Every structure is written in structure tokens, then in C-alpha cells.
Amino acid sequence: MTPITKILVPVDLSARSLGAATYAASLAAEFGPELVFLHALQNGWPLAEDEGEIRDRVNATPGAHRFLFREGSPAPVILETAEAERADLILIPTRGKPALARFIDGSIAAQVLRGAHCPVWIGLDNLSPLSSRPIRNILCGLSLGPRASAVLRWSADLAKRLDASLSVIHASKALESNPGSPGDEEWRFWLKKMARDEIRTLQDWVGTDAEVWLESGRPLATILPLADQLRADLLVIGKSPQKRFLGDLRTLSYEIACQTSCPVASV
């Protein structure tokens, strides 16, 4: 895991920005990084009175931080600034727009999730209540694709740094029962065995011994209930590689972040 020395925190200067600043400060207390708050100017200068008041309250956030203003559309500004600042992490709240609304006017958080080169830590709406909740249980969702080792490594290093427990879940529709199919039970037995063997190999390589859950069904339908069951404080998943038309509607990272009760780190 790359040391987290700088966290970029985009703020829209709404009330939600105060929660993001408070939560970012709680992470900074754990990691010790510099916080860089960023606001994308779309309506020119000066700020509206209420925006200026929130800017001042965000600026009062304890710890090492800076406040940047950049002109332009939020998503491109966030991505460009993350690159220019060499941010190790982007922390961004989201309103959790429904799919139709994202199709009409887009989702800034979904675009950032899809386009960022660094991990993105995303939480739903007001993050302030989570600032007093230590991260003690981390759930890592593995797809067993090309990025599985990187996702598990990042999760394991974070758990070690925070002295948190780590659990692993692999969910797949291929593991669902299909009684009408010849040899279904044997087929699912071997699929589970292959998944367990691969996860065991990954854990040996990373040096972890996390509890493993194999679940049958769509990730959205299986990962979220387990996160609630385990009282996860953070869910870590791999980024969606999709960059095609309607990508926002198909970015699983964002869909999970909109529906889970804990923040999601997309690595």
C-alpha cells in the first residue's frame, strides 16, 4: 500500500462539505497526511455568502491542510488536481443519485471513481457521524480478476495500519444452484474449490489469514448484507474498468457506495 501522505477532499461548499471535512480530519488523525480541500468554481468569484461561511468553517478543520480553488467542471477539475497534487487518496461524499438522474446530468462521484488513478474513498451524503466511528472491521470484496492481488494488498495494509480485522468476500452468480443442470452440484463444488484455492494463494502472497466468505449471487445482492452482518466500517473493492457509453450506470463501485451503510474505498 502506498503511504497516504496527501488526501484530496473535493467540497461543493454545501452543508455536506462540513461532514466531509470532519470525516477527513478523523482519517488524517489516523494516517497523518496533509488534507487538500478543493472547490471547483462554476459561477465565478466572489463566493455567495453562504458558500463563504462554509469555506471558512472547512478552513477551520484541525490538522495540516490547504484550500484550493480551480475553475471548471467539477469532475475534470478533481481528476486534474489529484494528478497535479499527486494525491494518494480522494475522499468524496455523494448524494447517491438514482440511475436515471445520473443518466440525465451525470454523477461527479461516479466520474471520479471511474477516472481517478489513485484510490477513491466515497461515502453517502453527510459523513460527519462517521468521524467518531473508528475503522475496526474492514471487508474486502474480491472479484478474482487481474487486480485482485492489489486490492487485497491494499486492504491488508490498511487493516494492519489501523489495527482492524479483515474479512474477504467473493460473490459470483456462477455459484448459484441450478438444479435442472446435469452435474450442477459437482460443478459448483469445483468452482468453490478453485475460488478458495485462488484466495488462499493470494492471502499467502500478501501474508494475511482473513476469514473468507463465498457467496452465490450478484455482488450487489450479497456483499451489502454481509457488510451489515459484519458491521463493516469500510468496504474495499476494485475499480470498475468500464469506460464506455453509459459507464456511470454500470460502475459497480458507485452502485455499491450508494447502497452500503459504510464508506467504500475503490482501489
Backbone as numpy.savetxt, mean C-alpha at the origin, in Angstrom:
# Nx Ny Nz CAx CAy CAz Cx Cy Cz
15.37 -4.75 2.08 14.53 -3.56 2.08 15.41 -2.31 2.08
15.17 -1.41 1.13 15.90 -0.16 1.09 15.56 0.66 2.32
16.56 1.19 3.03 16.25 2.01 4.22 15.31 3.15 3.86
14.32 3.37 4.71 13.37 4.45 4.46 13.90 5.72 5.11
14.52 6.56 4.29 15.11 7.80 4.80 14.31 9.03 4.40
13.40 8.86 3.43 12.58 9.99 2.99 11.21 9.50 2.57
10.16 10.08 3.16 8.78 9.74 2.82 8.13 10.96 2.18
7.58 10.76 0.99 6.83 11.83 0.32 5.35 11.69 0.68
4.78 12.79 1.18 3.38 12.78 1.62 2.60 13.81 0.83
1.90 13.42 -0.25 1.07 14.36 -0.99 -0.14 14.78 -0.15
-0.43 16.07 -0.14 -1.58 16.59 0.61 -2.39 17.51 -0.30
-3.71 17.38 -0.24 -4.57 18.23 -1.07 -5.08 19.45 -0.29
-4.60 19.59 0.96 -4.97 20.70 1.85 -6.45 20.69 2.20
-7.05 19.50 2.18 -8.37 19.30 2.76 -8.16 18.80 4.19
-9.24 18.59 4.92 -9.13 18.09 6.30 -8.41 16.75 6.34
-8.53 15.96 5.26 -7.87 14.66 5.20 -6.35 14.79 5.28
-5.82 15.93 4.86 -4.38 16.15 4.89 -3.84 16.15 6.32
-4.63 16.60 7.27 -4.19 16.64 8.67 -4.00 15.23 9.21
-4.91 14.33 8.84 -4.77 12.94 9.25 -3.54 12.30 8.62
-3.28 12.61 7.35 -2.11 12.06 6.67 -0.83 12.56 7.34
-0.80 13.85 7.72 0.38 14.40 8.37 0.62 13.76 9.73
-0.46 13.55 10.49 -0.33 12.93 11.81 0.17 11.49 11.69
-0.39 10.77 10.72 0.02 9.38 10.52 1.45 9.30 10.01
1.82 10.21 9.11 3.19 10.25 8.60 4.18 10.50 9.74
3.80 11.37 10.67 4.68 11.65 11.81 4.85 10.41 12.68
3.80 9.59 12.80 3.92 8.37 13.60 4.85 7.37 12.93
4.82 7.31 11.59 5.76 6.44 10.87 7.18 6.97 11.00
7.31 8.29 10.94 8.64 8.89 11.06 9.25 8.60 12.43
8.39 8.50 13.44 8.89 8.17 14.78 9.46 6.75 14.81
8.92 5.86 13.95 9.40 4.47 13.87 10.66 4.37 13.01
10.67 5.07 11.87 11.75 4.91 10.89 12.82 5.99 10.99
12.44 7.17 11.48 13.38 8.28 11.54 13.67 8.96 10.22
12.75 8.93 9.23 13.07 9.57 7.94 12.67 11.04 7.92
13.08 11.71 6.86 12.60 13.05 6.59 11.24 12.94 5.92
10.32 13.80 6.31 9.01 13.87 5.66 9.01 15.03 4.67
8.53 14.78 3.47 8.41 15.83 2.47 6.93 15.93 2.09
6.28 16.98 2.54 4.89 17.22 2.18 4.84 17.91 0.82
3.86 17.53 0.02 3.77 18.05 -1.35 2.34 18.44 -1.67
2.17 19.63 -2.21 0.86 20.06 -2.68 0.97 20.48 -4.14
0.11 19.91 -4.98 0.09 20.25 -6.41 -0.85 21.44 -6.61
-0.29 22.55 -7.07 -1.09 23.76 -7.29 -1.84 23.65 -8.61
-3.16 23.70 -8.53 -3.97 23.68 -9.74 -4.74 24.98 -9.93
-4.90 25.73 -8.86 -5.69 26.96 -8.92 -4.85 28.21 -8.71
-3.54 28.05 -8.89 -2.67 29.21 -8.76 -2.41 29.62 -7.32
-1.79 30.77 -7.20 -1.39 31.31 -5.90 -2.06 32.66 -5.73
-2.46 33.10 -4.54 -2.22 32.46 -3.24 -3.23 31.36 -2.93
-2.99 30.65 -1.87 -3.92 29.62 -1.41 -5.18 30.27 -0.87
-6.27 29.50 -0.93 -7.49 29.95 -0.26 -7.24 29.99 1.24
-8.05 30.75 1.95 -7.81 30.93 3.39 -7.81 29.60 4.14
-8.81 28.75 3.86 -8.87 27.48 4.58 -7.70 26.58 4.22
-7.23 26.63 2.95 -6.07 25.85 2.55 -4.81 26.33 3.27
-4.69 27.66 3.41 -3.54 28.21 4.11 -3.50 27.79 5.57
-4.66 27.71 6.19 -4.73 27.28 7.59 -4.29 25.82 7.73
-4.73 24.98 6.80 -4.34 23.57 6.87 -2.86 23.41 6.56
-2.35 24.22 5.60 -0.92 24.20 5.32 -0.11 24.50 6.57
-0.55 25.51 7.32 0.16 25.89 8.55 0.11 24.77 9.59
-1.03 24.09 9.69 -1.16 23.00 10.67 -0.32 21.79 10.24
-0.25 21.52 8.94 0.61 20.44 8.46 2.07 20.79 8.72
2.41 22.06 8.52 3.79 22.51 8.75 4.21 22.39 10.21
3.21 22.30 11.09 3.51 22.18 12.52 3.75 20.72 12.93
3.74 19.82 11.96 3.99 18.40 12.23 5.37 18.22 12.86
5.45 17.47 13.96 6.76 17.28 14.60 7.71 16.45 13.73
8.99 16.65 13.93 9.99 15.89 13.18 10.55 16.68 12.01
11.56 16.09 11.36 12.20 16.74 10.22 11.29 16.69 9.00
10.95 17.85 8.46 10.08 17.85 7.29 10.25 19.13 6.48
9.82 19.05 5.23 9.76 20.20 4.33 8.38 20.22 3.67
8.00 21.36 3.14 6.72 21.49 2.44 7.01 22.06 1.05
6.63 21.30 0.02 6.88 21.72 -1.36 5.58 22.06 -2.06
5.64 23.03 -2.96 4.54 23.34 -3.85 5.03 23.14 -5.28
4.25 22.45 -6.09 4.58 22.26 -7.50 3.31 22.48 -8.32
3.46 23.11 -9.46 2.30 23.37 -10.33 2.06 22.19 -11.25
0.78 21.86 -11.46 0.44 20.80 -12.39 -0.61 19.86 -11.84
-0.99 18.88 -12.64 -1.96 17.87 -12.22 -1.34 17.00 -11.13
-2.13 16.63 -10.11 -1.56 15.96 -8.94 -0.76 14.70 -9.22
-1.32 13.75 -9.99 -0.62 12.48 -10.17 0.75 12.65 -10.82
0.86 13.35 -11.97 2.19 13.55 -12.56 3.14 14.31 -11.63
2.62 15.31 -10.91 3.46 16.07 -9.99 4.01 15.17 -8.89
3.15 14.30 -8.34 3.58 13.40 -7.28 4.67 12.45 -7.79
4.44 11.86 -8.95 5.40 10.90 -9.49 6.73 11.57 -9.84
6.66 12.75 -10.43 7.89 13.46 -10.80 8.66 13.89 -9.55
7.94 14.35 -8.53 8.60 14.80 -7.31 9.21 13.62 -6.56
8.52 12.48 -6.56 9.08 11.29 -5.91 10.41 10.91 -6.54
10.49 11.02 -7.86 11.75 10.71 -8.55 12.81 11.76 -8.24
12.43 13.04 -8.32 13.40 14.11 -8.10 13.94 14.10 -6.67
13.08 13.78 -5.73 13.47 13.77 -4.32 14.09 12.44 -3.89
14.04 11.45 -4.79 14.51 10.11 -4.46 13.83 9.57 -3.21
12.51 9.69 -3.19 11.72 9.23 -2.05 11.80 7.70 -1.97
11.88 7.20 -0.76 11.90 5.76 -0.53 10.49 5.20 -0.38
9.53 6.10 -0.13 8.16 5.68 0.11 7.23 6.86 -0.16
6.07 6.57 -0.75 5.02 7.58 -0.90 3.87 7.17 0.02
3.47 8.08 0.89 2.32 7.85 1.77 1.18 8.71 1.29
0.08 8.09 0.91 -1.02 8.86 0.33 -2.37 8.33 0.82
-3.25 9.22 1.29 -4.61 8.78 1.63 -5.48 8.79 0.38
-6.56 8.05 0.41 -7.48 8.04 -0.73 -8.91 8.09 -0.23
-9.76 8.68 -1.03 -11.19 8.71 -0.69 -11.88 7.40 -1.05
-11.18 6.54 -1.80 -11.78 5.26 -2.17 -12.92 5.42 -3.17
-12.62 6.06 -4.29 -13.66 6.29 -5.30 -14.21 4.99 -5.85
-15.53 4.92 -6.07 -16.08 3.75 -6.76 -15.54 3.64 -8.17
-15.67 2.45 -8.76 -15.10 2.20 -10.07 -15.60 3.17 -11.13
-16.91 3.48 -11.13 -17.46 4.37 -12.15 -16.86 5.77 -12.03
-16.73 6.26 -10.79 -16.15 7.59 -10.59 -14.70 7.63 -11.04
-13.96 6.55 -10.81 -12.57 6.51 -11.25 -12.49 6.51 -12.77
-13.46 5.86 -13.42 -13.47 5.81 -14.88 -13.74 7.20 -15.45
-14.62 7.99 -14.78 -15.00 9.30 -15.29 -13.89 10.32 -15.09
-13.37 10.42 -13.85 -12.39 11.48 -13.60 -11.08 10.98 -13.01
-10.89 9.67 -12.97 -9.63 9.11 -12.52 -9.47 9.13 -11.02
-8.50 8.42 -10.53 -8.15 8.42 -9.11 -6.67 8.74 -9.01
-6.35 9.77 -8.25 -4.95 10.17 -8.10 -4.16 9.04 -7.45
-4.72 8.46 -6.37 -4.01 7.40 -5.66 -3.77 6.19 -6.55
-4.78 5.83 -7.36 -4.62 4.67 -8.25 -3.54 4.93 -9.29
-3.48 6.15 -9.82 -2.44 6.49 -10.80 -1.05 6.46 -10.16
-0.96 6.92 -8.91 0.32 6.90 -8.21 0.75 5.46 -7.94
-0.19 4.64 -7.50 0.11 3.23 -7.26 0.67 2.57 -8.50
0.08 2.88 -9.65 0.47 2.23 -10.88 1.79 2.76 -11.44
2.08 4.04 -11.17 3.22 4.66 -11.82 4.47 4.84 -10.98
4.36 4.70 -9.66 5.51 4.97 -8.79 6.55 3.87 -8.89
7.81 4.27 -8.82 8.92 3.31 -8.82 9.30 2.86 -7.42
8.81 3.59 -6.42 9.08 3.22 -5.03 7.79 2.66 -4.41
7.88 2.00 -3.26 6.67 1.51 -2.61 5.69 2.64 -2.29
4.41 2.31 -2.32 3.35 3.28 -2.02 2.54 2.74 -0.85
2.42 3.55 0.17 1.68 3.19 1.39 0.38 3.97 1.34
-0.73 3.28 1.27 -2.01 3.95 1.03 -3.02 3.57 2.11
-3.77 4.56 2.56 -4.81 4.32 3.56 -6.08 5.03 3.17
-7.18 4.52 3.67 -8.49 5.04 3.28 -8.89 6.23 4.14
-9.15 7.35 3.47 -9.73 8.55 4.07 -8.88 9.12 5.20
-9.44 9.29 6.41 -8.73 9.95 7.50 -7.82 8.96 8.22
-6.52 9.20 8.16 -5.56 8.27 8.75 -5.20 8.61 10.20
-5.74 9.70 10.70 -5.38 10.15 12.04 -5.60 9.09 13.12
-6.74 8.37 13.14 -6.94 7.37 14.20 -5.88 6.27 14.20
-5.23 6.03 13.05 -4.23 4.97 12.97 -2.87 5.41 13.52
-2.70 6.72 13.76 -1.40 7.21 14.20 -1.03 6.71 15.59
-2.04 6.34 16.38 -1.76 5.83 17.73 -1.82 4.30 17.79
-1.92 3.67 16.63 -2.02 2.22 16.56 -0.70 1.64 16.04
0.11 1.07 16.92 1.41 0.53 16.48 1.21 -0.59 15.45
2.18 -0.73 14.55 2.13 -1.81 13.57 2.77 -3.04 14.19
1.93 -3.97 14.60 2.41 -5.17 15.28 2.09 -6.45 14.51
1.14 -6.39 13.57 0.77 -7.56 12.76 0.79 -7.17 11.29
1.66 -7.81 10.52 1.78 -7.54 9.09 1.36 -8.78 8.31
0.47 -8.59 7.35 0.04 -9.67 6.46 0.61 -9.41 5.08
1.32 -10.39 4.53 1.93 -10.27 3.21 1.16 -11.13 2.21
0.61 -10.51 1.19 -0.08 -11.25 0.14 0.87 -11.56 -1.00
1.04 -12.85 -1.28 1.98 -13.28 -2.32 1.21 -13.87 -3.50
1.54 -13.41 -4.69 0.94 -13.96 -5.91 1.80 -15.06 -6.52
3.01 -15.24 -5.98 3.98 -16.22 -6.50 4.39 -15.91 -7.92
4.38 -14.63 -8.25 4.86 -14.20 -9.56 6.32 -13.78 -9.47
6.81 -13.06 -10.49 8.22 -12.68 -10.53 8.66 -11.80 -9.36
7.72 -11.04 -8.78 8.09 -10.11 -7.71 7.87 -10.70 -6.31
7.54 -11.96 -6.22 7.20 -12.54 -4.92 8.34 -12.42 -3.92
9.56 -12.68 -4.35 10.69 -12.63 -3.42 10.91 -11.21 -2.91
10.77 -10.22 -3.79 10.97 -8.82 -3.38 9.89 -8.39 -2.39
8.65 -8.82 -2.63 7.55 -8.47 -1.74 7.74 -9.11 -0.37
8.12 -10.37 -0.35 8.34 -11.05 0.92 9.53 -10.46 1.66
10.59 -10.15 0.95 11.78 -9.54 1.57 11.41 -8.21 2.21
10.67 -7.37 1.50 10.29 -6.06 2.02 9.43 -6.23 3.27
8.49 -7.17 3.22 7.60 -7.42 4.36 8.39 -7.92 5.57
9.31 -8.85 5.32 10.09 -9.44 6.41 11.00 -8.40 7.06
11.64 -7.57 6.24 12.52 -6.54 6.79 11.73 -5.52 7.60
10.55 -5.17 7.10 9.71 -4.22 7.83 9.25 -4.81 9.16
8.84 -6.08 9.14 8.41 -6.74 10.37 9.54 -6.78 11.39
10.73 -7.05 10.93 11.88 -7.11 11.83 12.16 -5.73 12.42
12.09 -4.70 11.58 12.38 -3.35 12.04 11.36 -2.89 13.08
10.10 -3.29 12.88 9.03 -2.85 13.77 8.73 -3.85 14.89
9.49 -4.94 14.93 9.24 -6.00 15.90 7.79 -6.49 15.81
7.34 -6.71 14.57 5.97 -7.12 14.30 5.93 -8.57 13.85
4.79 -9.20 14.03 4.61 -10.56 13.52 4.32 -10.50 12.03
4.65 -11.57 11.32 4.45 -11.62 9.87 3.69 -12.89 9.50
2.64 -12.73 8.72 1.90 -13.86 8.16 1.86 -13.71 6.65
1.72 -14.84 5.96 1.72 -14.85 4.50 0.44 -15.50 4.00
-0.17 -14.90 2.98 -1.35 -15.51 2.35 -1.13 -15.59 0.85
-1.49 -16.76 0.30 -1.53 -16.92 -1.15 -2.96 -17.34 -1.50
-3.63 -16.54 -2.31 -5.01 -16.82 -2.70 -5.08 -17.05 -4.20
-5.83 -18.07 -4.61 -5.94 -18.39 -6.04 -7.26 -19.08 -6.33
-7.89 -18.68 -7.42 -9.12 -19.36 -7.84 -8.84 -20.79 -8.26
-7.60 -21.07 -8.66 -7.25 -22.42 -9.09 -7.38 -23.43 -7.95
-7.39 -22.94 -6.71 -7.50 -23.84 -5.57 -8.95 -24.15 -5.20
-9.90 -23.54 -5.91 -11.31 -23.80 -5.62 -11.71 -25.20 -6.04
-12.62 -25.77 -5.28 -13.11 -27.11 -5.58 -13.98 -27.10 -6.83
-13.81 -28.13 -7.66 -14.62 -28.30 -8.87 -15.03 -29.77 -8.95
-16.07 -30.14 -8.17 -16.45 -31.55 -8.04 -16.74 -32.26 -9.36
-17.17 -31.53 -10.37 -17.50 -32.17 -11.64 -16.29 -32.49 -12.50
-15.13 -32.08 -12.07 -13.92 -32.29 -12.86 -13.19 -33.55 -12.40
-12.86 -34.47 -13.33 -12.13 -35.68 -12.95 -10.78 -35.36 -12.32
-10.49 -36.03 -11.22 -9.21 -35.83 -10.55 -9.07 -34.49 -9.86
-10.21 -33.84 -9.57 -10.17 -32.50 -8.99 -9.42 -32.48 -7.65
-9.74 -33.44 -6.78 -9.13 -33.44 -5.46 -7.62 -33.61 -5.54
-7.16 -34.53 -6.40 -5.73 -34.76 -6.56 -5.03 -33.53 -7.15
-5.71 -32.90 -8.13 -5.14 -31.72 -8.78 -4.93 -30.59 -7.77
-5.97 -30.35 -6.94 -5.86 -29.28 -5.94 -4.80 -29.63 -4.89
-4.66 -30.90 -4.57 -3.63 -31.33 -3.62 -2.24 -30.95 -4.13
-1.99 -31.22 -5.41 -0.68 -30.92 -5.98 -0.47 -29.42 -6.15
-1.53 -28.67 -6.48 -1.41 -27.22 -6.58 -1.02 -26.62 -5.23
-1.68 -27.11 -4.18 -1.36 -26.60 -2.84 0.07 -26.98 -2.44
0.44 -28.20 -2.78 1.80 -28.63 -2.44 2.84 -27.78 -3.15
2.61 -27.50 -4.44 3.56 -26.68 -5.19 3.62 -25.27 -4.61
2.46 -24.73 -4.23 2.44 -23.39 -3.65 3.19 -23.36 -2.32
2.94 -24.37 -1.48 3.62 -24.43 -0.18 5.13 -24.59 -0.36
5.52 -25.43 -1.31 6.95 -25.63 -1.55 7.62 -24.34 -2.03
6.93 -23.63 -2.91 7.51 -22.38 -3.42 7.62 -21.34 -2.32
6.59 -21.24 -1.49 6.62 -20.27 -0.40 7.70 -20.66 0.62
7.86 -21.97 0.86 8.90 -22.43 1.77 10.29 -22.06 1.24
10.47 -22.23 -0.07 11.75 -21.85 -0.69 11.99 -20.35 -0.54
10.95 -19.56 -0.77 11.07 -18.11 -0.63 11.41 -17.73 0.81
10.75 -18.37 1.76 11.01 -18.05 3.17 12.43 -18.45 3.57
12.89 -19.59 3.06 14.27 -20.01 3.35 15.26 -18.98 2.81
14.97 -18.48 1.61 15.87 -17.50 0.99 15.86 -16.18 1.75
14.67 -15.76 2.21 14.55 -14.49 2.92 14.96 -14.63 4.38
14.81 -15.84 4.92 15.16 -16.07 6.32 14.01 -15.84 7.27
12.79 -16.20 6.83 11.60 -16.03 7.68 10.94 -17.38 7.92
10.08 -17.41 8.90 9.29 -18.60 9.19 7.86 -18.16 9.51
7.28 -17.39 8.59 5.94 -16.84 8.81 4.87 -17.91 8.65
3.77 -17.74 9.36 2.63 -18.62 9.19 2.06 -18.42 7.79
1.71 -19.52 7.11 1.25 -19.45 5.72 -0.22 -19.87 5.64
-0.98 -19.07 4.90 -2.38 -19.37 4.64 -2.56 -19.55 3.14
-3.13 -20.68 2.74 -3.49 -20.92 1.34 -5.01 -20.86 1.24
-5.51 -19.94 0.45 -6.95 -19.71 0.36 -7.42 -19.89 -1.08
-8.58 -20.52 -1.22 -9.17 -20.71 -2.55 -10.15 -19.57 -2.82
-10.04 -18.99 -4.00 -10.94 -17.91 -4.39 -10.19 -16.68 -4.84
-10.94 -15.67 -5.22 -10.36 -14.41 -5.68 -9.68 -13.70 -4.53
-8.53 -13.05 -4.79 -7.81 -12.35 -3.71 -8.67 -11.37 -2.94
-9.51 -10.59 -3.66 -10.35 -9.61 -2.96 -11.29 -10.27 -1.97
-11.74 -11.48 -2.30 -12.72 -12.16 -1.46 -12.08 -12.95 -0.33
-10.77 -13.14 -0.37 -10.11 -13.99 0.62 -9.08 -13.25 1.48
-8.34 -12.33 0.87 -7.31 -11.63 1.63 -7.91 -10.69 2.67
-8.95 -9.97 2.28 -9.52 -8.97 3.20 -10.11 -9.60 4.46
-10.90 -10.69 4.35 -11.39 -11.31 5.59 -10.27 -11.81 6.49
-9.19 -12.35 5.90 -8.08 -12.82 6.71 -7.37 -11.65 7.40
-7.24 -10.53 6.70 -6.63 -9.35 7.32 -7.42 -8.92 8.54
-8.75 -8.99 8.45 -9.60 -8.66 9.60 -9.44 -9.71 10.70
-9.44 -10.98 10.30 -9.32 -12.07 11.28 -8.03 -11.97 12.09
-6.94 -11.64 11.40 -5.63 -11.55 12.05 -5.39 -10.19 12.69
-6.35 -9.28 12.51 -6.22 -7.91 13.02 -4.93 -7.27 12.50
-4.74 -7.41 11.20 -3.53 -6.87 10.57 -3.50 -5.36 10.67
-2.33 -4.83 10.98 -2.14 -3.38 11.01 -1.64 -2.86 9.67
-1.16 -3.78 8.83 -0.67 -3.41 7.50 -0.75 -4.63 6.60
-1.20 -4.41 5.38 -1.22 -5.46 4.36 -0.21 -5.08 3.28
0.73 -5.97 3.00 1.75 -5.71 1.98 1.46 -6.59 0.77
1.39 -5.99 -0.40 1.13 -6.73 -1.63 2.04 -6.21 -2.73
2.16 -6.97 -3.81 2.94 -6.54 -4.96 2.14 -5.60 -5.83
2.84 -4.75 -6.56 2.18 -3.81 -7.45 1.58 -4.53 -8.65
0.48 -3.99 -9.14 -0.08 -4.47 -10.39 0.75 -3.94 -11.54
1.14 -4.79 -12.50 1.96 -4.32 -13.61 1.15 -3.71 -14.73
-0.18 -3.67 -14.58 -1.03 -3.26 -15.70 -0.92 -1.78 -15.98
-0.68 -1.45 -17.24 -0.57 -0.06 -17.66 -1.44 0.20 -18.89
-2.44 -0.63 -19.09 -3.24 -0.50 -20.30 -4.50 0.33 -20.02
-5.30 0.52 -21.07 -6.55 1.26 -20.97 -7.42 0.66 -19.87
-8.07 1.52 -19.09 -8.88 1.11 -17.94 -8.05 0.50 -16.83
-6.76 0.82 -16.82 -5.88 0.26 -15.79 -6.36 0.57 -14.38
-6.92 1.78 -14.15 -7.37 2.13 -12.82 -8.43 1.17 -12.30
-9.26 0.66 -13.22 -10.33 -0.25 -12.80 -9.78 -1.64 -12.49
-8.58 -1.92 -12.94 -8.04 -3.26 -12.81 -6.83 -3.31 -11.88
-6.53 -2.21 -11.22 -5.38 -2.18 -10.33 -5.78 -2.79 -9.01
-5.43 -4.04 -8.81 -5.87 -4.78 -7.63 -5.38 -4.12 -6.35
-4.19 -3.54 -6.38 -3.65 -2.87 -5.20 -4.63 -1.81 -4.71
-5.17 -1.04 -5.62 -6.07 0.04 -5.22 -7.40 -0.52 -4.74
-7.91 -1.54 -5.41 -9.18 -2.13 -4.99 -9.07 -2.66 -3.56
-7.96 -3.31 -3.25 -7.75 -3.84 -1.92 -7.65 -2.71 -0.91
-6.90 -1.65 -1.25 -6.74 -0.52 -0.35 -8.07 0.16 -0.04
-8.99 0.14 -1.00 -10.29 0.79 -0.81 -11.22 -0.04 0.08
-10.92 -1.32 0.25 -11.85 -2.18 0.96 -11.32 -2.75 2.27
-10.01 -2.68 2.49 -9.46 -3.25 3.70 -9.55 -2.27 4.85
-9.53 -2.80 6.07 -9.66 -1.95 7.26 -8.31 -1.41 7.72
-7.21 -1.87 7.11 -5.88 -1.40 7.49 -5.20 -0.81 6.26
-4.16 -0.01 6.45 -3.41 0.53 5.31 -2.79 -0.60 4.48
-2.49 -0.27 3.23 -1.89 -1.23 2.29 -0.59 -0.64 1.77
0.46 -1.44 1.79 1.73 -1.05 1.18 1.90 -1.84 -0.10
1.98 -1.13 -1.21 2.15 -1.76 -2.52 3.61 -1.65 -2.91
4.27 -2.81 -3.05 5.73 -2.83 -3.19 6.13 -3.20 -4.61
